[in-house]
Amino acid sequence: MIRNLTRLTLPLCFQGVFATCVLAQEAASHSIDRGSGFNFSIWKLVLLLILFWVWVRTTDWASRDCQWVGLNYSKWNTAIVLSFFLGFFVFGLFTPIFFVGFPLLLVCYFVPLMMYIHTRNLYVTVDEMVLTRDHLRHLMATRTKMGVDAEKQKDYEKGAPVVFKAAGGKDEQENQANMILVRQLPAYVPAKELFAEAVGKRATKILLDYTKQDVRTRFQIDGVWHNMPATERELGDGILVVLKKLAGLNPEERRAKQRSEIKVEYQGKKYILKIASEGVRSGERVVLDVLEAKPKVLASLEELGMREKMVEQFRAVIGADSGMVVIASLPGGGLSTTATVSLRATDRLLRDFMGIGDVKQQESEVENVDITYFDLSKNEKPEVILTTIVRKEPDAVVVLNVPNTEVFEILCQQVTEKNRLVVTTIRGKDAADSLFRIQQHKVPADTFAPAITGVLYSRLVRKLCEKCKEPYTPSAEMLQRLGIPAGRVEELYRERQPPGPDATEKEKREKEEPCKKCAGIGYFGQTAIFELLALDDQIRQTLIKQPQAEAIRKAARKAGNRGLKEEGILLVVKGVTSLDELSRVLKQSE
């Protein structure tokens, strides 16, 4: 926010300086003798701009740090920003005596900042405090390279520069006590190394399987699990104690389910490390979700991987005045992201979008889409909340993950009787299967079939590493199986293959050395395969008379809709992914 504010205000400051220069020049050329006074002082303006730059840097830090520590972000951000801007315009620009206005401006800058620093230091551990004697000495030693030998690292500061922050305690006092405790444990540094290795390998999940002999570790990279070297049981137990204490969990409980989270900072980024543990036959299983605190926001369907023609078709479906649009995928198939970006593709700035969602499955916020969350654990009934919302006469209704039959009946009614747009999400194996699963809500087919206008289905597929992928010539039989006419495609791509028996020594060395970009995996990043099923009267009749997934697929193909396989083959032909990866993804099931 502060950086965006700077982009807006800095040009205004320079325009003010330019205007001052122009006025000074006009004053100098005026017919009235104004004396030899210096009407335009460069060094004074330079001082103001330097102070402004320093304020931007420190305020940006305070804005991010405030959220990290857990203080009231709105209160402190408002106090720091408004006090400086008022001082800047009152004392910095319009006070005639510079040596009076500038010191007052410094007061407007330093007072709220020092108040924030004093307050945040009360909520953090001693080593996380700023502007203390130890902090200033450490900064001097590390920045000037003087006295580095004297400024010895503490044991918990060794290893990877990972900063854990306890976040699962009952209150901040308990979190601080847990931080002090775990930093004294021998496994604290190995826990940091584990997190750093996972981030370095682009892992989004860490799996720790505890057996009697050792701890088997796996990283999920681009949706696929990869085995890592096993860890000695003693060290693995120590790492788990560190993680559980940071998350406010009981390290001695090895059977019951436990869930919490930890805050982490590494290489200038902030993460949320969610921890879930439970006992299994072999011992204990721990899953760590590595989530960026501020993930990159994908703003368009094209960024997700949807081809241009399909984007036009889907925009027509979801941009209609009425109709039900279903967005579906398997678990882990990008449903949340697809739903969020799809809503951003609507004309929500011109129409009122309102809806409901489960508080335990909150999605990313979308501007001008007002979602009211319900909590089933508190016996809140989603159909009652939805009824209240539709009475407000919104233009479009959004329901994330339909919870029961009553809600779905209301949605169908909003389309058929009120001519409203409805957007909802569901799980399924493909678009046809998602339609078939709607029947599990026991809504009559002749009720929901006329309401549904389209289903957008997605699955995630790994992209070939651009640095090490290899071309090969497909056989005529392979092209025939893929439905590609002979001569249309000369080569396809696949991940790097092991050196053949006829390879030269140089080729063997090159292939045996892991790719620096993908670390030898052969894939880097993911994209989505989209299937868009636009319903016509024939498909609706199939839903009513023959409500089976395979019958729906046949009707969809007859209507000209492409399935997942056909859409995936397009990515293979373009060299985005490999045939093996497409086969792996298409075999996935719940």
N, C-alpha and C positions, 0 to 999 in steps of 0.2 A: 504494500500500500504506500509506504513512504517513498519508495523509488518511483512509483507512478506519480505521486504528488510532486516529486522533484522535477520530473519531465514536464509537468504543467507549469510549475512556478518559476523554474530557472529561466525559460524564455521570457517570461514577464519581467523578471529582474533585469535581463539584458536589454529588453525594450525600454525599461525605465532609464537605464544608463544611457542608451542611445538618445532618448528624448532629452535627457539632461544635457548631453553634448550639443544637441541642436539648439536648445534654448541658450546655452552658454555662447555659442557662435553668433546667434542672432543678437544677443545682448551686447556682444563685443562690437558688432557692426552698426549698432543703433546710433542715431544722430546725437542722442543725449550723452554727455560725458559722464560715465559711471565710475571714473577713477581707475586705478590700477589694481583693484581687488581681484583675487584669484577665484573666479566664479565656478570652476570645475576642478575638483581635486581627485586625481587619479588614485593616489595612495589610499585615500579614504574609501573609495569604492572598492579597491582591491581588498582592503581589510573586511569590508562587509561581505564580499563574495567568498573570501576564505572562511569567515565565520559561518556563512550559510552552508558551505561544503562540509565543514566539520559537523555542523548540526545535522545534516542529512545522514552522515555516516553513523553518528552516535544514536540518532533517533531510529534509524533502521535497525540497529542492534537492539535497542530497547524494545522496539515493536516485536521483534522475533523472540527476544529473551523473555518478554512478559508472558507470551503464550507458553513458552517452554517451562517456565517456573510455575505457571498456573495462577498468576495474578489476574486481576480484572483488566482485561485487554482494552476495553472501550474507555474506561476511566483514565488509565495512564496515557494511552495514546492521545486522547483528547486534550489532556492537561499539557503534555509536552509539545504537541503541535500548535495548539491555539495560543499558548503563552508566548512562544517564540514569534509566531506570525504577527501577533498584536504588537509585540515589542519591535519587530523588524520594521513595520510600517510607521509606528508612532515615534519610536526613538531613533531607528536607523535611517529613515528616509526624510522624516518631516520635522525632526528636532533641529532648529537652526544652529545650535552650538554642538559641534561634533563631540567634543571632549566631555559633554554632559550626557548626550544621547547614547554614545557607544557603550560606556560603562553600564548604563541602565539596561541596554540590550543584552550585555553579558549576564546581568542578573536574571533577566527573563529566560536566558538559555540555561544557566547553571542551576538555578534553584529547583525547578521541577525535575531536572535530570538527577541531581544529588538526592532529592527526596525519593525518587524511584530506586536509585542504587541502595540507599539506606534501607528501604523497605524490602527489596528483593534479597538483600544479604541476610535478612532475618529468616528467610524461608529456605535457604540453601545450606549445604555443609560448609565447613570452614574453608576447605580448599577450593570451593566454587565461588567464594566471595570475590568481589572486584574492588579495586582501589584501596585495598588494605596494604599494610606494610609488606607482607609476604608476596602479595600479588604484584606490587610495583617492583620489588626486588627481582622477582622472577621475570617480569617483562624486561627489565633493564639487562638482565643477564642473557636472555635469549635473543633480544633484538640487537643489542650492541656487540654480542659475542664476547663480552668482557665478563670474567668471573664465571664462565660456564662450568668449569671444573668445580668451583666452590658451590655452585647451585646444583646440588646433587638431586637426581630424580628419586622420588619416593618409589617404593616397590610397586605400588599399584599403578604408577604412571609409566612403567616399563611396557614393552611390547607394542602392539598396534595402538595408534592414537584414537582409540574408541572410548567414548565417554558414556557410561551408563548412568541413568537416573532412575532411582526407585520410584515406582508409581502405583504400586498395588496396596500400600498400607491403608489403615483406617483413617489416618490423618497425616499431615506433613511431618509431625514430630516422629511418628513411627517410620516414615520413609527415610528421614535423616538417620535414625538409629540403624536401619537396615543398611544404608550406604556405608556408614562407619564400620559396621560389622563385616560386610563382604569384602571391603578393601583390605582387610587384614588377613583374608583367606588366601592360601597358596594358589588356589584355582582361579583367582580373579583374572590374572593375566591370560591364562589359557582360554577363559570364557571370552575375553576380548578378541583373542586370536581367531577363535571359532567364528565370531560374528564378522570380523574383517575378511576372513577367507570366503565366507558365504557371499558377502557383498561383492568381493573381487571377482567371483565366478558368476555373478548376476543371479544368484539363487533367490527365489521368492519364498521358499520354505526350507526348513531344516528338520530332518527326522532323526531322532535319537532313539534307537532300540536297545534297551538294557537287557543283557542276558547275564548268566552266571559268570561267563568268562570275560566278556568285554562289552563295549558299547559300539554298535554298528551305526555308522553315520551315513545319511544320504542327503543330497541337495536336489531340490526341484528347480531345474533350469529350463525356462521356456516351456513349462508344463510337463517335463519329462524328468523322472527320478534318475539320479546318477549316484553310484556307490563311491564313497570316500574311504580312505584308510580307517580301519577300526581304531578305537581308543581304549587304552587300558581301563579296566573297570574302576580302579581307585581314582584315577584322574577324572573319568566321566562322572563319578558320583560327586566329586568336588565341584565340577562345573555345574551340575544340576542344583547343588545347594546354593551356589551363587545366584543362579537364575531364579530359583524359587524364592529366595529371600528378597531379591530385588523386586519381584512381582507380588510380594506380600503373601506368598503361599507357605504351606507347611512342608519343609524338606523331608520330614520323617514319614509323611503320608505317601506311600508308594502304590496304593491300590485304588483309592477313590479318585473320581474325576476332579481335577482342579483346573481353573482357567483364570487368567489375569493378563496383564501386559506390563511392559517396561519401555521407558523412553531411552533412545540411544541417539548419540550424535557422532558422526564419522565423516571425515573429509568434507566438511562444510555442509553436509546434509543431515537432516533430522529424520529419525525413523521411529515407528512404533513396532515393538517386538512383542507379538501376541504369543503367549505360552499356553499350551493345553497338554495335560498329562493324565494318564490313567493306567491302571494295572492291566497287564495282558498275561497270557499263559507263560511266555518266556521270561517275564519280569515286569518291565515298565516301558511304556512308549510315550515319548515326548515330541510334540510337533510345535515348531516355532515358525510363525508367519512373519516374514520381513516385509513391512509396509512402509513406504515413504510417507512422512507426515504430510507433505504437500506434493502428491504425485502430479505428473504432467497431465494437463487437461487436453484431451483430444476433442477438437472443436468441430470436426466434420466427419461425415460418413466416408468420404474419400480417404481420410487418414486411417480409418479402421480397415481399409482394404476393399471397400465396395467399388465395383467397376462403375464407370460413368453412366452407362445406359440404365443400370439398375437403380442408381441414385435418382435419376429422373422418374423412373417408375414408382419408386417408394415414396418420393416426395408427393407424387400425385395421390397415392393412397392415404398417407398420413396427413396430407394437407386438405383432405375433403372436409366438407362441413359436417358430415355425419358418417357413422360407420364404426365398427369395432376393429382395431388393429392389435393383433397379438404378436408380441415379441418373445421368442423362445430360444432355448439352448439347453445343453446338458450342464450339470454342475461344473463350474470351472471353464465354461465355454464362452465367457465374456458377456453374459446376460446383462449384468449391471451396467457395464460400459456401453453396450449397444442401446439399452433403454435410455440412458442419459443422453447420448449423442442424438438418438432419434427424436427425443423431445426438443432438443436444441434446434432440430431441423424444422420444427413447426412454427407457425405464425403466432407464437404465444405472446408476442408484444402487442398484438391487435385483438387477441381473444383471451378470455379468462380461463385459465387452466387450474382446476382444483382436484384434489383426490386424497386417498388414504394410503398408508403403508404400515408395515409391522415395525415397531420401534427397535426390534432386535435384528432387523434386516434393512437398516437405513441405507439409502443410496446417496450418491452425490447430489448436492443441491443444484437445481436448474432455475435460472432467473425467471421470475414471473410464473412459476409452477408452484402453487401453494399446496403442500402436502401436510395432512394432519396424521400423526402417528398414533396407533393404538397399541395397547399393551395387554396381550392375552393373559399374562400372569396376574393381572389385576382385574380379571373378569370383564374387561372392556369389550363390548361387542362391535366389531367392525361394521356390520350392517346398519347398526343404529347411527354410528358416526357418519357413514356414507349417506344415509337418508337425510341427515341434517345438512350435509354439504350440498346435495343436489337441490335442496329447497332454496338455496341461494342463487339458483339459475345460472350456473357456469356454462360457458360455451363448450368446454371439453372436460371430461372426467378421466382421471388417471388412477389406476389401482395397481400397485406393485405387488405381485404375487397374490393371486386371488385366494383368500383364506377359506371360503365356504360357499355353499350353494346359494344362500340368501344374497350374498354380495353379487354373485354372477347373474342372478335373476334381475337385480336392480340395474346392472350394467346393460343387459339386453333390453330392458325397458327404456333406458335412457336413449338407446339408438332407435328402436322401432317406434316409440311413442313421442319422444322429445326431439328426435332428429339431432342428437348430439354426437360429437366425436368421443370415442372411448379408446384409451390406450391401456393395455394390461400386459402382464408377463406370466409365463408358465414354463415348466420344464418338459422336455420331450426329446426324442431321438432324431427327429427331423420335423419339417413343417407339417406333414400329413399326420405323423404320430402326435404332434402337439394338438391338432384339431380333434383327434380321436380321444385324447386325454381330457378334453373339456367335458366329455360325456360323463366322466367320473364325478362331476359335480351334480349329476342327475337332473340336469336341466333338459327339458324336451328338445329334441333335435330341431323340430319345426319352430322352436322359439329362438335358439341361438344361431341357426344356419342363416336366416335372413339378416341377422345383425352383423355378422363378421364379413369384413371386406378384404382383409389381407393378413398374412402371417409372414413375419420376417424371422428367419432362423439363422443362427450363427454357430460356427465351430472354429476354434483356434488351431492354426497349423504353423509349424515352425518354418522360418525362412532360411534358405540356404545361405551360408556365409559367402559373401561376395568376393572375399579374398582367396578362398581356397576351393570353391566349388569347381567341379570338372565337367566338361562336355563329353557326351558320348552319342554314338549313332544308334538310334532305336531300330529294332528289326521290323520288318513289314508286319509280322504277326502281332507285335506289341502295338503298333499304330492301329491295326485293325481292332484289337481289343479295346483300345481307347476311343474308338470311333473317329479317328483322324484319317482323312483321305491320304492315300499314298502320295508322296512327293510334297505334301503340304509343310511338313516339318522335317528338317534335315538333322537336327540334333536336339537332345534334351540335356538336362543337367542333373548331377547328383553330388553327394558329399565326396570329399577326397577319399580315394580308394588306396588300399595297401599297394606297395610296389610289386609289380609282376616279376616273374622269373627272368624276363629279358631286360629289365630295367638296368640302366647304368648305375655306377656307384654314386654319381652326382644326384640322379633321380631318387635313389634310395635314401640318401641323406636328407634331401628336401622333403620327401614324404614322411620320413620317420620323425622329423622335427615338427612338433605341434604348431598349428597356426596361432600366431600371436593374438589374432582378433577373437577367435572362437574357442581358443584353448584346446584345439583338436576335436571338438564336438562335431563340427561340420555344419552347424546351424547357429544362427545369431538373430534373436528376436522372433516375434510372432506376428502374424497377420490373420485376418478372419476370412473364412469361406462363408459367403452369404447365400441363402436360398430364399427367394421371394415367391410366395404363393399368393397370387391375386385371384380371389374367388369370383367365379361366374355362376350363372344359373345351373349349369350342368354339375359343377362341383357341389353346389348347395343341395341339389337333388340327391347326389350320392351320399351326402352327410345324413339326409333324412331317411332314404330308402335302404342304403347299404353302409352303415356307419362303421367301416373297418379301415385301418390304416392303409392296407395295400390297395383297396378299392379307391381310396382318396388319392393315392399316388398315381394310379392309372388315369384317373379323371384329370389330375393336374398335368400330367405329361400330354394328354390328349388336347388340353387347352393351351399348350405351348409353354408351360412353366418348366424351367430347368431345375433338376435336382442337385443335391450336394455334390454328387460324383461329377456331373458335367461342369459345375462351377469350379470344382477343384482341379479338373483337367486343364482348364484355362490357365490356372496358376502354374501348373507343371509345364505347359507349353511356353509360357512366358519366362521360365527359368526362375520363378520366385521360390518354388519348393520342388521337392523330388517326388518321384512316383512312390518310393518306399514310405515317405512321410505321409503322403496322401492316403495310402493304404492303411497305415497305422491309425490315422485319425478317423477314417470311415468305419473302422472296426470297433471304435469306442462305443460303449453302451453303459447304461446306468447300473 
